[in-house]
Each structure stands twice: as C-alpha cells, then as structure tokens.
Amino acid sequence: MIGVVGGGQLAMLLVEAGKKRDVEVVVQTAAKTDPAAKKTNQVILIEPTNPVGTKLLAEKSRLITFENEWVDISSLLTLENKGVSFVPRLQSIKPLINKIAQRELLNSFDIPCPAWLPIPLKDFSDFELPEDWRFPLMAKAAKGGYDGKGTEIIKNHHQLREFLLVDKQEQWLLEKWVSFDKELSIVCSRDSKGIVRSLPIVETYQSKQVCDWVLAPADIDHDVDRMVRNISSSLLAELDYVGVIAIEFFYGPEGLLVNEIAPRTHNSGHFSIDACSSSQFDQQICITSGLDVPTPEMIANGALMVNLLGLPSNHPIQLSERLDGLRSIPGLNVHWYEKEEEKKGRKLGHVTYLLKNEDALTRKKEALDILKNIRSIWPTS
C-alpha cells in the first residue's frame, strides 16, 4: 500500500492507476467528498498540510507521494528522519516548492529562464526595474499559484506602484514579459536506478492564464525536442529526483526558456491516460510501489486533451446535458472528477480524443475540428 498526500483530481487519478496495478492507495485529505476519497477505501481525514495526518498516513503505507507541492518541508523532514520514506525525496522537492527557489536553481545551473526579480514584501522605496525592461510585466506568487491564481499582468508604472503597495503575506517575483511562439510541456519520470523516461512533448494552449487544451505530440523540430529532453534529464540528475515531474517551457524569439517546474503529475500529461502505453499516473504508481517501470509510448498518432472548467451558475445548459453531449461524441474519452459543486473556473474534468492523422499539420486541423465540437457543448468559463 502507498500513501498520497492530497485528495483532489490528481490523487484520484493516482488511485485509479493504482487499481490497474493492484496497488492499494490510501489518501490524506480533508473531506470524504473529495475526488480521491470517493475512489479509495482508506482515507486519513486530516488536511493534507497537517503533518499529524501524514504521520498516520505513514503508519498505513510503505511509501508516500504527493498530489501537489504545497507541503511543509520542515515538518515532514522530522518524519523522514524517523524513517518515513517519501517519493520524491524531500531534499529533491525543496528547491521546487517556491518559484523564486526554482529560478535560483535554474540560474545556478545556467538553464535559460525568463529574466526575473524578487519583489520586496515591505520596503520597496529603492525598487527599480532594469533599464531594458518594458511593460507589460508578469507578477507571480512564489507559492500557491495555480489555474491563473497567483499571477497578475502589470501594464504600466501606475499598476506596478499599486501592486507594490498591497500588503502581501507571501513573496512574489516580477518577470520580464516573454514573447513566444509556443508553450511546451514535458512530463518525465526518473526511477530509483536513475533511468529517465518521458512522455511526448506537448504544446499547451492557455485561456485567461489557465490551460485550455493540450496537443500531443508538439510540432517542433528535432533540435528543440532534444534540448527539452536534455534540460529535463539534467535537472532530474542534479536533484537526484525520483518520481514524476513536469517542466513547462516558452519557445520563441528568445529560444527555449524554462517557465515553471511542477514536482508531481501535471495537467499537461493527462492525455497519457488514454494515449500512452503507460500514463504519468502509472509511472508514479510503479516508481512509488517498487514495480518495474514501463516506457511510456504513444498508442495513437496524436491526442487532444481539453479541460472542463466550471461555468457560471446562470449558464443556460445544465451540467448533466453538457456531460451527455460530450459522451455522445464518438471516440471522446470523458474523465469526470466528481466534485460536489460546479464553481466558475473550477477544474471539473477533462476529455481526451485520439487523433488519426500522421502529418502534424492535418493532425492539428483534426484536433481543432474536435475542439470546436467540444466547445460548442462545453464552452470555456
């Protein structure tokens, strides 16, 4: 049995992957109504950030993994020092749970990333932008940001001053605006023997700074493909990282830049459940439980993954009608997270469609046709 800290959709999909391998998963989460709690027989009903719950989780499981990176490393180190085993190791996660620490790590390895500055929490009287920076700028919370939360576009000096005047509990960073042609993502795994395996590199498409849809594989040339894979393998080796990790990139006039790193399974890898011989969740289950780790290979020419976000309460089409409409599309795989309430912008599920065309250009046209059909039933929020 393995333990998962967290009870959202990523934990739920880990539980489902575990069942396919006859690996029992116990989760630590706050409520019985959380997605993962509905899928498993064993739940520690304590907030995932509470180390007391993680101690109880350790008593029931051989190894523990994480749904997300919002963990208190210092309190968990106490458990690790008492023999609790985590996958990934806490020392490997530590530089990745904070975006500022991520950027410092990338800079120390000379891995290209957007130019950035830490924003002072209090005294910003002498805070100045570099001379070559121009508006707009991107501000990001160092911790806790997701699905468009924890980010802010700053368009001019007035907005920057207003932003700096707001009392902030957490550190933020300011990022030079990046003009890019594509947003890319790769999900990799590294096992205890140091073997790295990768899902196909994908192109992600955003709407209001939230991932809208994903196309696999990305239409990129061989040099970009190799560079993405080399950067990923180098980072995993330097961190002595064991487990699944996702790395997001910008690609454009400034070349290839690492945007963010997520030390866990990731939304951009959801297509792998239907489109690969081993999904990102299967990879994490195998690594955490000590099973042989298979190489994930595409079983189709390509795949489209589309997120289903909650719509406003006054939306004219009922939730059940939307789901029925999606399920009526031939070949569409619907993954529903069984959340209790539909809230605007909340991730409620995703759909995957396996693409048939071999040529990248016609494959993308096929994907856009299917996307149009999906969005006619379930529009963006």
N, C-alpha and C positions, 0 to 999 in steps of 0.2 A: 504494500500500500504506500502511495506517496501523498504528500500534502501540498495544497495550493493556498497561498495567502491571497485572498480575494474571492469575490463571488459574482462578478459581472459576466459579460458575454465571453471574454477571453478565457476565464476559468471554466465557464460552461462548455466551451468548445474543447478545452483540455479534458474535461470529464468524458465527453462523447468520444474523443480519440482514445482515451484510456479503456473504455468499454470494448473497443475493437481489438485491443491487445490483451484483454482480460486483466487489466491493471486497475485496481480499485483506487479511487481518488477521494480524499476527504478534504473539504474546503473550510477555510476560516472566513466567515462573512457575518454581516450584522443582522440579516433577516432571512427567515425561511422562504420569503417570496423572491429573493434574489435569484437571477437566472441559474447560476451553478447549483444553488441549494435545491432547486427543483429537480435536478438531474442526478443527484447522488444520494446515497443512503446515509452518509455520515457527514455531519456539519458541526463545526465549532461556532456557536452563535455569539461571537465577540468581534467587535470592529477589527478589520484587518491591520490597522495601525497599532493595535494593542499587543505588546509582547507577551502578556499573560496568555492570550489566546494562542499565540504562536508556540508557546511552551506546551500547551495542551495538545496542539496540533502535532508537535514533535513526539509526544508520547504515543500517538496513534500511527505514525508514519516513519518510514525508513529515511526518506529524504524529502526536503521541502523546496518547492519552487514558488515563483511569484507571478501574479497576474499583471502587476504594474510595478513601477519603480518608486512609488510613494511609500518608502519604508524608512524606518528609523534605524539606521545602520548601527549606531552606538548601542542601542538596547539589544539588537539582535546579535551583536558581537559577544555579548555576555552569554547568550545561549550557545553560540558557536564554540566559545571557549569551554563550554561544559559538554561538548561532544555532539551538538546538533549539526547536521550536515545540510547545507544549502546549495542549490543549483540554480543559477550561477553562485560561485563563492562571493561572500560579501565584499572582499577586497577587490574583486573584479567589477562589482557593481558600483562601488563607492565613487569613482570618478565620473559616473554616468547619470547619477540621480539629480544632478544640478546642471543646467545648461551652461552656466559660467565655468564650472569644473570641466564640462565637455570641451568647451572652446580652449581652455588652458591646456587640456590634454592634446587636442589636435595641434595647437601651436607648438607644443613641446616635441611632437613627432614630425613637425614640418608637413603636416597634411593640410592641404588648402581648404579654407572655410571662409565665409563672409567676414569682412572687417567688422570689428565689434568693440564696444566699450562697456565696462560695468557702470551702471547708474548709481550714484551715491544715494543711500537711504535718507540722509538728513542734509548735511551741509553740501549744497551744490553751487555755492557762490562762485567758485572758481572753475565750474564745469564748462568746458569748451569743446566744440566739435572740431575734429581735424579740418584743415583748410580745404581738402579735396572732397569732403562730404557734401552732398547736396540732398535737398528734400525731394521726395518723401523718405522717411526713415522707418524702420521696423523696431518696435519695442517688444521684448519678450520677457515674461516672468521666468526667473531662474528655476522655479519649481512649480509643479502642479498644473501647468498649462496643457490643455487638450481640446480637440474639436473646436478650434478657434478661440477658446477661452485662454486668457493669459497672453494675448497678443494685442497690439494696438499699432495702427498706422499713424504716423505723425507727419503732417503735411507741410508745416511751416514753423517758424520760430515761436509764434504765439502758442501754438498747440504744444510745442516742446516745453515751454515755460509752465503752462498749465499742468502738463503731465508731471513735471518735476515737483510742482507744489503739492501734489496729492500725497498724503501720508500713506506710506506703503509698509505693510508688515513684512514682505519678502523682498529680496534683492531682485532687480531687473537688469537686463542688458539692452543696449541700444545697438542696432545693426545697420550697417550701410546697405542701402537698397540694392538688390541684385536683379539685374535684367537677365532673364534666362529663356531658353527655347523649350526646355523640357524639365519636368520634375521627375526624378528617377528614385526607385527604392529597391533595395535588395534585402532579402531575409536569408540569413545564414545560420548554420549550427556548427558547433565545434564539440566533439566528444571528449571523453577523458583521456583518449590516446593522442589528442591534438589534431585529429582529422577534421578538416573543414568541408562542409557540404553546403551548397547554395541552391535556393530556388531560382528560377529565371528572373532576371532583372525586369522590372515592370515600369511602366510610365503611369504616374498618378495625375489626376485632374481634380482641381480644387474648386469649390464654390463657397464664397464667403469664408475663406481660410479653413474650410473643412473638406476632407477628402470626399469627393462626389462619386468618382468611378476610377477604376484601375484597368489598364490594358496590359495583358501578358502575352508574349514577351514584348519588351520595349523595342522599338525600331531604332537601333543605334548601331554605329559601326564597330568593327572588331576592336579597335584601339580603346574606345570608350568602355566597352564591355570588359576588356582585360584590366583597365585601370580601376574600375569599380570593384572588381573581384580582388585585385591586388591590395587595394586600400583596406577592404574588409578583412582579408586574411591577415594582413599586418597588424591591424588593430586587435583582432582576436588573439593573436600570438603574444603581442605586447602585454595585454591584460591577463594572459593565461585564463581566458574566458572559456567556461564550459556551459553550453546551453544554446538557446536560440536568441538571436539578436537581429534587429532591423536597423538599417542605415539609409537615411534619405539624402539625396543629392540634388543640387541645382546643376544644370548643364546649359551653357550658352557662351556668349562672347568672352566671359572671363574663364572659360574652361570648365572643369569639373570641380565643384565645391561641396564639401560635406555640410549639410544643413543641420540635421539632428540625428541622434542615436537613441534607440529605444532598447534597453536590455531585457527583451521579452518577445513574445509573439506580437504580431502587429497587423493592423487593419489592411495594410497593403499586401499581406500574404494570405488573406482569406480565400483567394481564388484557388489556392493549392488543395483545399479540401476536396474539390471536385476535379481539378485539372491536373493533379500530380499523383504519382505513384505513392508518395509519402508526403503528407501535409506538414505545415510548420508545427502543428499541434502534435502530430505523430512523432516528429523529430524530438520535441521536448519531452514527450512521454517516454520514448525509448532511452534518451540520454539520462533522464532522471531516475528511471527504474532499472537501469543497467542492462537493458536489452540491446541486441545488435541493432545498429542504426543503419537503415537503408539509405541509398542515394535517391534523393527526390528527382524524378524525371517527369516532364510533361507527357500526358497521355492523349493530348489533343494538339492541334496546330497552334492554338491560342486560346485565351479566355478573357471574358469581360466580367468584372465584378462591380456591382453597383450597390452603394449604401442606401438603406431605407431609413430616413430620418423622420422623426415625429412632425406632424403638420399641426397648424393652429386648430383650436377646438371648434372653430366655425367652418372648417373645411367641408364642402358640400358632399364629398364622397366618404361614406363610413369606412372605418378600418377594415371590417370584415369583407366589404365589397372590394377594396383595394387588394387584399390578400387573395381573394378568389380570382380576381382579374389576373394577377401575376401568375398564379398557379395554373391558369388556363393557357399560358404561353408555352407552346411545345419546346422541350429541351431546357427550360429555365429551372434551375435548382434554387428553391427558396429556403433560406436559413432564418428562422424566426427565434428571437431571443426570449420571448415570453415574459417581457417586462410588464409590470402591473398597470402602468399608466402611460398613455401617449402624451408626451410633452413636446412642444415645438423644439426641433433641433436635436432631440434625443435619439441616439442610435438604437433602433428597434430591431433591425435585422439587416441581411444583405442577400443579394441574389447573384448567381453565377451562371454564365452561359458559355458553353464550349464552342469555340469558333472553328469553322471548317476550312477556310481559305489558307493556302500556303504562303501566298505573296503578302508581304507586310501592308502594302497599300490597300489591296482589296479586303484584307482581314480587318483593317481599321474601318473601312466603309461598312462591312458586315456588322462590326461592333456598334457603329453609330446608328445603324438601322434598328438594331435590337434595343439600344439605349433609348431611342426616340419612342419606341413602343412601350418600354418600361415607364418612362417619364410621363407618357400620356395617361397611365394608370396611377402612378405614384410620383407626383412632381417633387422637385426639391423644396425644402422648407423655406 
